[in-house]
Amino acid sequence: MTNDISADSWFHAKIIVAADKIEVFVNNNPQPSLSVKPLNDYTTGKIGFWVGNNSDGDFANLEIKQ
């Protein structure tokens, strides 16, 4: 289980997007904090990040790998 994350502090997130599932790993936890099926069958296109209402949405050291 992932520890609580403060909305006011930095945390590490690793997001793995595959054809059949999307997993989010927080703060190097070996177990995913979130595992869901994609809502569509797109295999190419853009990546978007929603940061929530009233959030600055700061990112650092963002890497996108294939």
PQR file of N, CA, C, O and H, with PARSE charges and radii, in Angstrom:
ATOM      1  N   MET A   1       0.838  -1.181   0.000 -0.4000 1.5000
ATOM      2  CA  MET A   1       0.000   0.000   0.000 -0.0000 2.0000
ATOM      3  C   MET A   1       0.878   1.237   0.000  0.5500 1.7000
ATOM      4  O   MET A   1       1.920   1.261   0.655 -0.5500 1.4000
ATOM      5  N   THR A   2       0.469   2.255  -0.723 -0.4000 1.5000
ATOM      6  CA  THR A   2       1.226   3.496  -0.833 -0.0000 2.0000
ATOM      7  C   THR A   2       0.936   4.395   0.359  0.5500 1.7000
ATOM      8  O   THR A   2      -0.208   4.511   0.801 -0.5500 1.4000
ATOM      9  H   THR A   2      -0.377   2.235  -1.255  0.4000 1.0000
ATOM     10  N   ASN A   3       1.985   5.031   0.876 -0.4000 1.5000
ATOM     11  CA  ASN A   3       1.794   6.007   1.934 -0.0000 2.0000
ATOM     12  C   ASN A   3       1.021   7.199   1.393  0.5500 1.7000
ATOM     13  O   ASN A   3       1.009   7.448   0.187 -0.5500 1.4000
ATOM     14  H   ASN A   3       2.914   4.937   0.517  0.4000 1.0000
ATOM     15  N   ASP A   4       0.378   7.930   2.289 -0.4000 1.5000
ATOM     16  CA  ASP A   4      -0.331   9.130   1.873 -0.0000 2.0000
ATOM     17  C   ASP A   4       0.636  10.111   1.227  0.5500 1.7000
ATOM     18  O   ASP A   4       1.800  10.201   1.617 -0.5500 1.4000
ATOM     19  H   ASP A   4       0.388   7.727   3.268  0.4000 1.0000
ATOM     20  N   ILE A   5       0.149  10.834   0.250 -0.4000 1.5000
ATOM     21  CA  ILE A   5       0.965  11.817  -0.461 -0.0000 2.0000
ATOM     22  C   ILE A   5       0.404  13.192  -0.156  0.5500 1.7000
ATOM     23  O   ILE A   5      -0.796  13.428  -0.290 -0.5500 1.4000
ATOM     24  H   ILE A   5      -0.797  10.761  -0.067  0.4000 1.0000
ATOM     25  N   SER A   6       1.273  14.091   0.252 -0.4000 1.5000
ATOM     26  CA  SER A   6       0.855  15.461   0.520 -0.0000 2.0000
ATOM     27  C   SER A   6       0.701  16.213  -0.794  0.5500 1.7000
ATOM     28  O   SER A   6       1.542  16.096  -1.686 -0.5500 1.4000
ATOM     29  H   SER A   6       2.249  13.899   0.361  0.4000 1.0000
ATOM     30  N   ALA A   7      -0.357  16.971  -0.908 -0.4000 1.5000
ATOM     31  CA  ALA A   7      -0.580  17.764  -2.123 -0.0000 2.0000
ATOM     32  C   ALA A   7       0.414  18.913  -2.232  0.5500 1.7000
ATOM     33  O   ALA A   7       0.544  19.525  -3.293 -0.5500 1.4000
ATOM     34  H   ALA A   7      -1.039  17.066  -0.183  0.4000 1.0000
ATOM     35  N   ASP A   8       1.111  19.208  -1.146 -0.4000 1.5000
ATOM     36  CA  ASP A   8       2.058  20.329  -1.131 -0.0000 2.0000
ATOM     37  C   ASP A   8       3.512  19.898  -1.227  0.5500 1.7000
ATOM     38  O   ASP A   8       4.401  20.735  -1.067 -0.5500 1.4000
ATOM     39  H   ASP A   8       1.006  18.712  -0.285  0.4000 1.0000
ATOM     40  N   SER A   9       3.788  18.628  -1.482 -0.4000 1.5000
ATOM     41  CA  SER A   9       5.172  18.187  -1.590 -0.0000 2.0000
ATOM     42  C   SER A   9       5.395  17.351  -2.841  0.5500 1.7000
ATOM     43  O   SER A   9       4.462  16.832  -3.454 -0.5500 1.4000
ATOM     44  H   SER A   9       3.067  17.948  -1.613  0.4000 1.0000
ATOM     45  N   TRP A  10       6.668  17.244  -3.192 -0.4000 1.5000
ATOM     46  CA  TRP A  10       7.046  16.471  -4.367 -0.0000 2.0000
ATOM     47  C   TRP A  10       6.914  14.985  -4.083  0.5500 1.7000
ATOM     48  O   TRP A  10       7.103  14.539  -2.951 -0.5500 1.4000
ATOM     49  H   TRP A  10       7.426  17.665  -2.694  0.4000 1.0000
ATOM     50  N   PHE A  11       6.591  14.225  -5.113 -0.4000 1.5000
ATOM     51  CA  PHE A  11       6.617  12.771  -5.024 -0.0000 2.0000
ATOM     52  C   PHE A  11       7.031  12.235  -6.381  0.5500 1.7000
ATOM     53  O   PHE A  11       6.908  12.922  -7.395 -0.5500 1.4000
ATOM     54  H   PHE A  11       6.437  14.587  -6.033  0.4000 1.0000
ATOM     55  N   HIS A  12       7.520  11.007  -6.394 -0.4000 1.5000
ATOM     56  CA  HIS A  12       7.962  10.358  -7.621 -0.0000 2.0000
ATOM     57  C   HIS A  12       6.828   9.490  -8.142  0.5500 1.7000
ATOM     58  O   HIS A  12       6.201   8.758  -7.375 -0.5500 1.4000
ATOM     59  H   HIS A  12       7.619  10.449  -5.570  0.4000 1.0000
ATOM     60  N   ALA A  13       6.562   9.565  -9.436 -0.4000 1.5000
ATOM     61  CA  ALA A  13       5.537   8.712 -10.049 -0.0000 2.0000
ATOM     62  C   ALA A  13       6.105   8.088 -11.315  0.5500 1.7000
ATOM     63  O   ALA A  13       6.692   8.776 -12.151 -0.5500 1.4000
ATOM     64  H   ALA A  13       7.071  10.159 -10.058  0.4000 1.0000
ATOM     65  N   LYS A  14       5.927   6.797 -11.445 -0.4000 1.5000
ATOM     66  CA  LYS A  14       6.302   6.077 -12.666 -0.0000 2.0000
ATOM     67  C   LYS A  14       4.996   5.551 -13.253  0.5500 1.7000
ATOM     68  O   LYS A  14       4.251   4.830 -12.590 -0.5500 1.4000
ATOM     69  H   LYS A  14       5.451   6.239 -10.766  0.4000 1.0000
ATOM     70  N   ILE A  15       4.727   5.921 -14.505 -0.4000 1.5000
ATOM     71  CA  ILE A  15       3.484   5.529 -15.164 -0.0000 2.0000
ATOM     72  C   ILE A  15       3.831   4.643 -16.345  0.5500 1.7000
ATOM     73  O   ILE A  15       4.577   5.044 -17.239 -0.5500 1.4000
ATOM     74  H   ILE A  15       5.332   6.507 -15.044  0.4000 1.0000
ATOM     75  N   ILE A  16       3.287   3.440 -16.343 -0.4000 1.5000
ATOM     76  CA  ILE A  16       3.532   2.494 -17.432 -0.0000 2.0000
ATOM     77  C   ILE A  16       2.236   2.328 -18.207  0.5500 1.7000
ATOM     78  O   ILE A  16       1.214   1.902 -17.669 -0.5500 1.4000
ATOM     79  H   ILE A  16       2.681   3.114 -15.618  0.4000 1.0000
ATOM     80  N   VAL A  17       2.306   2.676 -19.486 -0.4000 1.5000
ATOM     81  CA  VAL A  17       1.134   2.587 -20.363 -0.0000 2.0000
ATOM     82  C   VAL A  17       1.352   1.438 -21.333  0.5500 1.7000
ATOM     83  O   VAL A  17       2.298   1.456 -22.121 -0.5500 1.4000
ATOM     84  H   VAL A  17       3.136   3.022 -19.923  0.4000 1.0000
ATOM     85  N   ALA A  18       0.485   0.442 -21.279 -0.4000 1.5000
ATOM     86  CA  ALA A  18       0.526  -0.704 -22.188 -0.0000 2.0000
ATOM     87  C   ALA A  18      -0.819  -0.789 -22.897  0.5500 1.7000
ATOM     88  O   ALA A  18      -1.761  -0.081 -22.539 -0.5500 1.4000
ATOM     89  H   ALA A  18      -0.283   0.427 -20.639  0.4000 1.0000
ATOM     90  N   ALA A  19      -0.906  -1.647 -23.890 -0.4000 1.5000
ATOM     91  CA  ALA A  19      -2.139  -1.777 -24.669 -0.0000 2.0000
ATOM     92  C   ALA A  19      -3.314  -2.221 -23.805  0.5500 1.7000
ATOM     93  O   ALA A  19      -4.454  -1.831 -24.059 -0.5500 1.4000
ATOM     94  H   ALA A  19      -0.141  -2.222 -24.180  0.4000 1.0000
ATOM     95  N   ASP A  20      -3.041  -3.042 -22.776 -0.4000 1.5000
ATOM     96  CA  ASP A  20      -4.132  -3.607 -21.987 -0.0000 2.0000
ATOM     97  C   ASP A  20      -4.262  -3.055 -20.573  0.5500 1.7000
ATOM     98  O   ASP A  20      -5.235  -3.370 -19.886 -0.5500 1.4000
ATOM     99  H   ASP A  20      -2.116  -3.359 -22.570  0.4000 1.0000
ATOM    100  N   LYS A  21      -3.287  -2.220 -20.105 -0.4000 1.5000
ATOM    101  CA  LYS A  21      -3.414  -1.633 -18.773 -0.0000 2.0000
ATOM    102  C   LYS A  21      -2.479  -0.445 -18.606  0.5500 1.7000
ATOM    103  O   LYS A  21      -1.485  -0.292 -19.315 -0.5500 1.4000
ATOM    104  H   LYS A  21      -2.497  -1.965 -20.663  0.4000 1.0000
ATOM    105  N   ILE A  22      -2.838   0.383 -17.645 -0.4000 1.5000
ATOM    106  CA  ILE A  22      -2.032   1.531 -17.251 -0.0000 2.0000
ATOM    107  C   ILE A  22      -1.783   1.386 -15.756  0.5500 1.7000
ATOM    108  O   ILE A  22      -2.720   1.215 -14.977 -0.5500 1.4000
ATOM    109  H   ILE A  22      -3.646   0.259 -17.068  0.4000 1.0000
ATOM    110  N   GLU A  23      -0.508   1.457 -15.359 -0.4000 1.5000
ATOM    111  CA  GLU A  23      -0.157   1.313 -13.947 -0.0000 2.0000
ATOM    112  C   GLU A  23       0.618   2.536 -13.479  0.5500 1.7000
ATOM    113  O   GLU A  23       1.424   3.099 -14.220 -0.5500 1.4000
ATOM    114  H   GLU A  23       0.253   1.597 -15.992  0.4000 1.0000
ATOM    115  N   VAL A  24       0.363   2.937 -12.237 -0.4000 1.5000
ATOM    116  CA  VAL A  24       1.056   4.068 -11.633 -0.0000 2.0000
ATOM    117  C   VAL A  24       1.742   3.584 -10.357  0.5500 1.7000
ATOM    118  O   VAL A  24       1.100   3.039  -9.459 -0.5500 1.4000
ATOM    119  H   VAL A  24      -0.292   2.480 -11.635  0.4000 1.0000
ATOM    120  N   PHE A  25       3.043   3.790 -10.295 -0.4000 1.5000
ATOM    121  CA  PHE A  25       3.851   3.414  -9.141 -0.0000 2.0000
ATOM    122  C   PHE A  25       4.313   4.713  -8.467  0.5500 1.7000
ATOM    123  O   PHE A  25       4.888   5.577  -9.129 -0.5500 1.4000
ATOM    124  H   PHE A  25       3.564   4.232 -11.024  0.4000 1.0000
ATOM    125  N   VAL A  26       4.071   4.857  -7.170 -0.4000 1.5000
ATOM    126  CA  VAL A  26       4.386   6.089  -6.454 -0.0000 2.0000
ATOM    127  C   VAL A  26       5.546   5.865  -5.492  0.5500 1.7000
ATOM    128  O   VAL A  26       5.578   4.887  -4.745 -0.5500 1.4000
ATOM    129  H   VAL A  26       3.604   4.155  -6.632  0.4000 1.0000
ATOM    130  N   ASN A  27       6.501   6.798  -5.530 -0.4000 1.5000
ATOM    131  CA  ASN A  27       7.666   6.785  -4.630 -0.0000 2.0000
ATOM    132  C   ASN A  27       8.397   5.448  -4.627  0.5500 1.7000
ATOM    133  O   ASN A  27       8.754   4.921  -3.573 -0.5500 1.4000
ATOM    134  H   ASN A  27       6.475   7.591  -6.138  0.4000 1.0000
ATOM    135  N   ASN A  28       8.611   4.911  -5.821 -0.4000 1.5000
ATOM    136  CA  ASN A  28       9.382   3.682  -6.038 -0.0000 2.0000
ATOM    137  C   ASN A  28       8.788   2.447  -5.367  0.5500 1.7000
ATOM    138  O   ASN A  28       9.494   1.461  -5.157 -0.5500 1.4000
ATOM    139  H   ASN A  28       8.321   5.339  -6.677  0.4000 1.0000
ATOM    140  N   ASN A  29       7.522   2.488  -5.035 -0.4000 1.5000
ATOM    141  CA  ASN A  29       6.851   1.331  -4.460 -0.0000 2.0000
ATOM    142  C   ASN A  29       6.783   0.232  -5.522  0.5500 1.7000
ATOM    143  O   ASN A  29       6.427   0.527  -6.663 -0.5500 1.4000
ATOM    144  H   ASN A  29       6.948   3.289  -5.205  0.4000 1.0000
ATOM    145  N   PRO A  30       7.109  -1.020  -5.196 -0.5600 1.5000
ATOM    146  CA  PRO A  30       7.068  -2.087  -6.200  0.2800 2.0000
ATOM    147  C   PRO A  30       5.645  -2.495  -6.596  0.5500 1.7000
ATOM    148  O   PRO A  30       5.451  -3.138  -7.627 -0.5500 1.4000
ATOM    149  N   GLN A  31       4.661  -2.128  -5.789 -0.4000 1.5000
ATOM    150  CA  GLN A  31       3.263  -2.433  -6.108 -0.0000 2.0000
ATOM    151  C   GLN A  31       2.605  -1.181  -6.694  0.5500 1.7000
ATOM    152  O   GLN A  31       2.826  -0.084  -6.181 -0.5500 1.4000
ATOM    153  H   GLN A  31       4.819  -1.605  -4.951  0.4000 1.0000
ATOM    154  N   PRO A  32       1.814  -1.315  -7.740 -0.5600 1.5000
ATOM    155  CA  PRO A  32       1.165  -0.134  -8.307  0.2800 2.0000
ATOM    156  C   PRO A  32       0.124   0.452  -7.359  0.5500 1.7000
ATOM    157  O   PRO A  32      -0.595  -0.278  -6.676 -0.5500 1.4000
ATOM    158  N   SER A  33       0.057   1.771  -7.330 -0.4000 1.5000
ATOM    159  CA  SER A  33      -0.975   2.467  -6.563 -0.0000 2.0000
ATOM    160  C   SER A  33      -2.278   2.502  -7.344  0.5500 1.7000
ATOM    161  O   SER A  33      -3.358   2.642  -6.771 -0.5500 1.4000
ATOM    162  H   SER A  33       0.641   2.364  -7.885  0.4000 1.0000
ATOM    163  N   LEU A  34      -2.161   2.375  -8.662 -0.4000 1.5000
ATOM    164  CA  LEU A  34      -3.326   2.397  -9.547 -0.0000 2.0000
ATOM    165  C   LEU A  34      -3.052   1.473 -10.717  0.5500 1.7000
ATOM    166  O   LEU A  34      -1.960   1.486 -11.285 -0.5500 1.4000
ATOM    167  H   LEU A  34      -1.284   2.262  -9.128  0.4000 1.0000
ATOM    168  N   SER A  35      -4.032   0.678 -11.075 -0.4000 1.5000
ATOM    169  CA  SER A  35      -3.945  -0.191 -12.243 -0.0000 2.0000
ATOM    170  C   SER A  35      -5.322  -0.198 -12.904  0.5500 1.7000
ATOM    171  O   SER A  35      -6.302  -0.662 -12.321 -0.5500 1.4000
ATOM    172  H   SER A  35      -4.919   0.667 -10.613  0.4000 1.0000
ATOM    173  N   VAL A  36      -5.379   0.325 -14.135 -0.4000 1.5000
ATOM    174  CA  VAL A  36      -6.665   0.445 -14.833 -0.0000 2.0000
ATOM    175  C   VAL A  36      -6.519   0.010 -16.285  0.5500 1.7000
ATOM    176  O   VAL A  36      -5.412  -0.044 -16.821 -0.5500 1.4000
ATOM    177  H   VAL A  36      -4.583   0.702 -14.609  0.4000 1.0000
ATOM    178  N   LYS A  37      -7.644  -0.298 -16.909 -0.4000 1.5000
ATOM    179  CA  LYS A  37      -7.657  -0.585 -18.335 -0.0000 2.0000
ATOM    180  C   LYS A  37      -7.816   0.722 -19.092  0.5500 1.7000
ATOM    181  O   LYS A  37      -8.527   1.614 -18.629 -0.5500 1.4000
ATOM    182  H   LYS A  37      -8.543  -0.254 -16.473  0.4000 1.0000
ATOM    183  N   PRO A  38      -7.169   0.859 -20.254 -0.5600 1.5000
ATOM    184  CA  PRO A  38      -7.341   2.079 -21.059  0.2800 2.0000
ATOM    185  C   PRO A  38      -8.804   2.261 -21.462  0.5500 1.7000
ATOM    186  O   PRO A  38      -9.544   1.289 -21.614 -0.5500 1.4000
ATOM    187  N   LEU A  39      -9.205   3.516 -21.630 -0.4000 1.5000
ATOM    188  CA  LEU A  39     -10.580   3.819 -22.018 -0.0000 2.0000
ATOM    189  C   LEU A  39     -10.785   3.756 -23.529  0.5500 1.7000
ATOM    190  O   LEU A  39     -11.911   3.866 -24.013 -0.5500 1.4000
ATOM    191  H   LEU A  39      -8.604   4.305 -21.505  0.4000 1.0000
ATOM    192  N   ASN A  40      -9.689   3.579 -24.271 -0.4000 1.5000
ATOM    193  CA  ASN A  40      -9.800   3.503 -25.733 -0.0000 2.0000
ATOM    194  C   ASN A  40      -8.738   2.540 -26.262  0.5500 1.7000
ATOM    195  O   ASN A  40      -7.983   1.949 -25.489 -0.5500 1.4000
ATOM    196  H   ASN A  40      -8.774   3.490 -23.877  0.4000 1.0000
ATOM    197  N   ASP A  41      -8.691   2.391 -27.565 -0.4000 1.5000
ATOM    198  CA  ASP A  41      -7.720   1.475 -28.161 -0.0000 2.0000
ATOM    199  C   ASP A  41      -6.656   2.204 -28.980  0.5500 1.7000
ATOM    200  O   ASP A  41      -6.075   1.629 -29.901 -0.5500 1.4000
ATOM    201  H   ASP A  41      -9.304   2.870 -28.192  0.4000 1.0000
ATOM    202  N   TYR A  42      -6.403   3.471 -28.643 -0.4000 1.5000
ATOM    203  CA  TYR A  42      -5.366   4.230 -29.351 -0.0000 2.0000
ATOM    204  C   TYR A  42      -3.998   3.612 -29.092  0.5500 1.7000
ATOM    205  O   TYR A  42      -3.703   3.196 -27.971 -0.5500 1.4000
ATOM    206  H   TYR A  42      -6.875   3.937 -27.895  0.4000 1.0000
ATOM    207  N   THR A  43      -3.176   3.553 -30.110 -0.4000 1.5000
ATOM    208  CA  THR A  43      -1.804   3.058 -29.939 -0.0000 2.0000
ATOM    209  C   THR A  43      -0.769   4.120 -30.296  0.5500 1.7000
ATOM    210  O   THR A  43       0.427   3.909 -30.095 -0.5500 1.4000
ATOM    211  H   THR A  43      -3.416   3.891 -31.020  0.4000 1.0000
ATOM    212  N   THR A  44      -1.214   5.254 -30.821 -0.4000 1.5000
ATOM    213  CA  THR A  44      -0.323   6.375 -31.111 -0.0000 2.0000
ATOM    214  C   THR A  44      -1.052   7.660 -30.733  0.5500 1.7000
ATOM    215  O   THR A  44      -2.273   7.673 -30.574 -0.5500 1.4000
ATOM    216  H   THR A  44      -2.185   5.425 -30.984  0.4000 1.0000
ATOM    217  N   GLY A  45      -0.294   8.724 -30.593 -0.4000 1.5000
ATOM    218  CA  GLY A  45      -0.921  10.007 -30.299 -0.0000 2.0000
ATOM    219  C   GLY A  45      -0.185  10.777 -29.234  0.5500 1.7000
ATOM    220  O   GLY A  45       1.020  10.613 -29.042 -0.5500 1.4000
ATOM    221  H   GLY A  45       0.698   8.713 -30.723  0.4000 1.0000
ATOM    222  N   LYS A  46      -0.917  11.608 -28.553 -0.4000 1.5000
ATOM    223  CA  LYS A  46      -0.348  12.510 -27.557 -0.0000 2.0000
ATOM    224  C   LYS A  46      -0.590  11.986 -26.139  0.5500 1.7000
ATOM    225  O   LYS A  46      -1.456  11.143 -25.903 -0.5500 1.4000
ATOM    226  H   LYS A  46      -1.896  11.741 -28.709  0.4000 1.0000
ATOM    227  N   ILE A  47       0.204  12.513 -25.209 -0.4000 1.5000
ATOM    228  CA  ILE A  47       0.051  12.199 -23.794 -0.0000 2.0000
ATOM    229  C   ILE A  47      -0.359  13.483 -23.089  0.5500 1.7000
ATOM    230  O   ILE A  47       0.232  14.536 -23.329 -0.5500 1.4000
ATOM    231  H   ILE A  47       0.907  13.197 -25.401  0.4000 1.0000
ATOM    232  N   GLY A  48      -1.361  13.408 -22.225 -0.4000 1.5000
ATOM    233  CA  GLY A  48      -1.802  14.578 -21.471 -0.0000 2.0000
ATOM    234  C   GLY A  48      -1.763  14.294 -19.981  0.5500 1.7000
ATOM    235  O   GLY A  48      -1.929  13.150 -19.558 -0.5500 1.4000
ATOM    236  H   GLY A  48      -1.841  12.553 -22.030  0.4000 1.0000
ATOM    237  N   PHE A  49      -1.545  15.327 -19.186 -0.4000 1.5000
ATOM    238  CA  PHE A  49      -1.518  15.206 -17.734 -0.0000 2.0000
ATOM    239  C   PHE A  49      -2.549  16.159 -17.149  0.5500 1.7000
ATOM    240  O   PHE A  49      -2.485  17.366 -17.380 -0.5500 1.4000
ATOM    241  H   PHE A  49      -1.410  16.256 -19.529  0.4000 1.0000
ATOM    242  N   TRP A  50      -3.491  15.624 -16.397 -0.4000 1.5000
ATOM    243  CA  TRP A  50      -4.457  16.448 -15.695 -0.0000 2.0000
ATOM    244  C   TRP A  50      -3.976  16.567 -14.270  0.5500 1.7000
ATOM    245  O   TRP A  50      -3.687  15.558 -13.627 -0.5500 1.4000
ATOM    246  H   TRP A  50      -3.543  14.643 -16.209  0.4000 1.0000
ATOM    247  N   VAL A  51      -3.885  17.789 -13.761 -0.4000 1.5000
ATOM    248  CA  VAL A  51      -3.300  18.000 -12.443 -0.0000 2.0000
ATOM    249  C   VAL A  51      -4.331  18.330 -11.378  0.5500 1.7000
ATOM    250  O   VAL A  51      -3.977  18.397 -10.201 -0.5500 1.4000
ATOM    251  H   VAL A  51      -4.121  18.609 -14.283  0.4000 1.0000
ATOM    252  N   GLY A  52      -5.550  18.533 -11.726 -0.4000 1.5000
ATOM    253  CA  GLY A  52      -6.582  18.798 -10.729 -0.0000 2.0000
ATOM    254  C   GLY A  52      -6.920  20.272 -10.626  0.5500 1.7000
ATOM    255  O   GLY A  52      -6.177  21.137 -11.091 -0.5500 1.4000
ATOM    256  H   GLY A  52      -5.838  18.479 -12.682  0.4000 1.0000
ATOM    257  N   ASN A  53      -8.037  20.531 -10.016 -0.4000 1.5000
ATOM    258  CA  ASN A  53      -8.502  21.906  -9.844 -0.0000 2.0000
ATOM    259  C   ASN A  53      -7.620  22.657  -8.857  0.5500 1.7000
ATOM    260  O   ASN A  53      -7.209  22.110  -7.834 -0.5500 1.4000
ATOM    261  H   ASN A  53      -8.641  19.829  -9.639  0.4000 1.0000
ATOM    262  N   ASN A  54      -7.337  23.900  -9.169 -0.4000 1.5000
ATOM    263  CA  ASN A  54      -6.563  24.803  -8.297 -0.0000 2.0000
ATOM    264  C   ASN A  54      -5.152  24.297  -8.029  0.5500 1.7000
ATOM    265  O   ASN A  54      -4.579  24.601  -6.982 -0.5500 1.4000
ATOM    266  H   ASN A  54      -7.671  24.345 -10.000  0.4000 1.0000
ATOM    267  N   SER A  55      -4.585  23.535  -8.952 -0.4000 1.5000
ATOM    268  CA  SER A  55      -3.223  23.039  -8.803 -0.0000 2.0000
ATOM    269  C   SER A  55      -2.337  23.695  -9.852  0.5500 1.7000
ATOM    270  O   SER A  55      -2.751  23.897 -10.993 -0.5500 1.4000
ATOM    271  H   SER A  55      -5.051  23.289  -9.802  0.4000 1.0000
ATOM    272  N   ASP A  56      -1.113  24.025  -9.451 -0.4000 1.5000
ATOM    273  CA  ASP A  56      -0.167  24.601 -10.404 -0.0000 2.0000
ATOM    274  C   ASP A  56       0.342  23.555 -11.389  0.5500 1.7000
ATOM    275  O   ASP A  56       0.744  23.892 -12.502 -0.5500 1.4000
ATOM    276  H   ASP A  56      -0.777  23.860  -8.523  0.4000 1.0000
ATOM    277  N   GLY A  57       0.326  22.298 -10.987 -0.4000 1.5000
ATOM    278  CA  GLY A  57       0.747  21.228 -11.883 -0.0000 2.0000
ATOM    279  C   GLY A  57       2.214  21.282 -12.237  0.5500 1.7000
ATOM    280  O   GLY A  57       2.562  21.198 -13.415 -0.5500 1.4000
ATOM    281  H   GLY A  57      -0.001  22.024 -10.082  0.4000 1.0000
ATOM    282  N   ASP A  58       3.079  21.418 -11.261 -0.4000 1.5000
ATOM    283  CA  ASP A  58       4.516  21.462 -11.517 -0.0000 2.0000
ATOM    284  C   ASP A  58       5.065  20.062 -11.753  0.5500 1.7000
ATOM    285  O   ASP A  58       4.693  19.106 -11.073 -0.5500 1.4000
ATOM    286  H   ASP A  58       2.796  21.486 -10.304  0.4000 1.0000
ATOM    287  N   PHE A  59       5.965  19.964 -12.737 -0.4000 1.5000
ATOM    288  CA  PHE A  59       6.649  18.708 -13.048 -0.0000 2.0000
ATOM    289  C   PHE A  59       8.142  18.979 -13.085  0.5500 1.7000
ATOM    290  O   PHE A  59       8.569  20.065 -13.475 -0.5500 1.4000
ATOM    291  H   PHE A  59       6.268  20.741 -13.289  0.4000 1.0000
ATOM    292  N   ALA A  60       8.932  18.003 -12.684 -0.4000 1.5000
ATOM    293  CA  ALA A  60      10.389  18.102 -12.761 -0.0000 2.0000
ATOM    294  C   ALA A  60      10.931  16.769 -13.228  0.5500 1.7000
ATOM    295  O   ALA A  60      10.384  15.713 -12.910 -0.5500 1.4000
ATOM    296  H   ALA A  60       8.585  17.120 -12.367  0.4000 1.0000
ATOM    297  N   ASN A  61      12.013  16.829 -13.985 -0.4000 1.5000
ATOM    298  CA  ASN A  61      12.699  15.619 -14.458 -0.0000 2.0000
ATOM    299  C   ASN A  61      11.759  14.669 -15.191  0.5500 1.7000
ATOM    300  O   ASN A  61      11.857  13.453 -15.029 -0.5500 1.4000
ATOM    301  H   ASN A  61      12.458  17.687 -14.243  0.4000 1.0000
ATOM    302  N   LEU A  62      10.869  15.203 -15.979 -0.4000 1.5000
ATOM    303  CA  LEU A  62       9.904  14.389 -16.725 -0.0000 2.0000
ATOM    304  C   LEU A  62      10.617  13.673 -17.857  0.5500 1.7000
ATOM    305  O   LEU A  62      11.290  14.303 -18.673 -0.5500 1.4000
ATOM    306  H   LEU A  62      10.789  16.191 -16.111  0.4000 1.0000
ATOM    307  N   GLU A  63      10.467  12.353 -17.906 -0.4000 1.5000
ATOM    308  CA  GLU A  63      11.037  11.535 -18.980 -0.0000 2.0000
ATOM    309  C   GLU A  63       9.913  10.715 -19.587  0.5500 1.7000
ATOM    310  O   GLU A  63       9.074  10.160 -18.878 -0.5500 1.4000
ATOM    311  H   GLU A  63       9.920  11.841 -17.244  0.4000 1.0000
ATOM    312  N   ILE A  64       9.910  10.648 -20.908 -0.4000 1.5000
ATOM    313  CA  ILE A  64       8.969   9.792 -21.625 -0.0000 2.0000
ATOM    314  C   ILE A  64       9.795   8.835 -22.454  0.5500 1.7000
ATOM    315  O   ILE A  64      10.581   9.254 -23.304 -0.5500 1.4000
ATOM    316  H   ILE A  64      10.592  11.098 -21.485  0.4000 1.0000
ATOM    317  N   LYS A  65       9.616   7.547 -22.206 -0.4000 1.5000
ATOM    318  CA  LYS A  65      10.395   6.516 -22.886 -0.0000 2.0000
ATOM    319  C   LYS A  65       9.455   5.555 -23.596  0.5500 1.7000
ATOM    320  O   LYS A  65       8.335   5.307 -23.150 -0.5500 1.4000
ATOM    321  H   LYS A  65       8.977   7.207 -21.516  0.4000 1.0000
ATOM    322  N   GLN A  66       9.934   5.027 -24.700 -0.4000 1.5000
ATOM    323  CA  GLN A  66       9.141   4.025 -25.417 -0.0000 2.0000
ATOM    324  C   GLN A  66       9.551   2.641 -24.996  0.5500 1.7000
ATOM    325  O   GLN A  66       8.999   1.657 -25.488 -0.5500 1.4000
ATOM    326  H   GLN A  66      10.844   5.229 -25.062  0.4000 1.0000
TER
END
